[in-house]
Amino acid sequence: MNFGAKKGGGYYAYVTSKFANRLIVLDYDPNNDGDVNDAVIAGIVVLMQPTWPISADRPRIPSSCCAAHAQAAGTALRPKH
């Protein structure tokens, strides 16, 4: 887990798992009242490389890509050893 400053105050928590293909952005105190019981998932980032070149006519990964490459686990962010 890593933390990053949030515009307007507070922090986001960036959470990954070794065997997951996503990074979860957690806003653990969205209204800055000090109570973490109202935490929400602010976003999810898919961590996988496309299998084709990115170009102007194909700039994004289609939703079918995730289902087609579901076996590509273990791409989470990890410190170098």
N, C-alpha and C positions, 0 to 999 in steps of 0.2 A: 504494500500500500504506500502511496505517495500522496502528498498534499500540495495544493496550489492555491494561491490567493484568488479570491472571488471579487469581481468588480462590485463596489458598494460595501465591501467589508465581509469578513468571514473567509472560510476556506472550503474548497472542494476536496474530497478524498477520491483518488484514482485507484481502483481496486482491480487486480487481475488474479488469475489462478493459473498454475503451471499447465494444466490440461484443458484450458478453455480458449476459445478463439475470440474472446471479447474483453474489453476493458469497460468497467462500469464506473461512471462518474456519479458520485454520491454527494448530495448536498445535505450534510448531516445537521445543519441548523439553518433552514431556509429563511426564517424571519429574524435571525440574530438575537433571539431572546435567551440563549444559553441552554435551552431544553432540547436535547437530542432525540426526544420521543417523536418529534415531527419530521424526522429525516425522510428524504425522498430521493429516488433515482433521477438525476438530472439528465442523464443520457447514457447511451451505450455505443461503443466504438468497436466495429468488427476488425479483428486483427488477422488479416490474411492477405496474401498477395494475389493479384489477378493472374490468370493463366494466359492472358493475351496482352499485347502492348496497349497502353492507354493513349488515345489519340483524340482529336477534336470531335470525331463522330462517335467515339465510345469512351467518354470521359469517366463514367461511373461503373461500378460493379453491379450487374443486374441482381435482383433478388433471388433468381434461380441459382446463382453461383453458390450461395451459402448451403443450399440443400445438396448441390452436386459435389461439394468438397467438404462435407461434414466430418470426414475422417481426418482432416488436417489439424488435429489437436496439438497442443503444446507450443503454440506461437505466442504465448503471453509474455509480457515484459519481465525479464529476469536480470539480475546483476551479472556482469561478467565475472568469471572466476579466473 
